[in-house]
Amino acid sequence: MILEPVPPFRPSHFRVKFATSAWEQRACAALRRQVFCTEQGIFAEDDRDAIDAHAIPICALSTLGADADAVVGTVRIHEVAERPGEWWGSRLAVASAFRGTAALGAGLIQVAVSSAHARGCTRFLAHVQERNVPLFQALHWASLDAVDLHGRPHHLMQADLSAYPPMHDPEHGLVTVRRAA
């Protein structure tokens, strides 16, 4: 009898929501370090900055059964204190094993913009790495300018808020489903 290797378990559902528990927030920070420090080398040791003191972290959770199992995506949002109504998203990251499998980036963007919209957002902006611009354009974002940040090409982009109805319960968020292989 020949035994075939068992493929790794891949969750079929993911919940995208505000990171409300301490373990979710720690895992979001760890994923950001993995993506922006280790993989991309944009920051030396840590990507945390002053914005983290008042930003709202959002997580994409893989699920095992009905229970959250791990943070596999994250983004943070914040309102600019000096310009009420202007919100920014930043530090969007998806774990390498989950990129392109469950629309996690799109789900994180949806919760980010829609939850800010529910909180009075009149303008939502982000600096987007150039390679991710097509995804954002497909999700109703417009490029306002090309800029260089951290030695990498980015675009200053703005979301079309009419494509993002207000989400009044981001603590529960939304569910995305893994695409079939």
Disulfide bonds with the S-S distance in Angstrom:
none
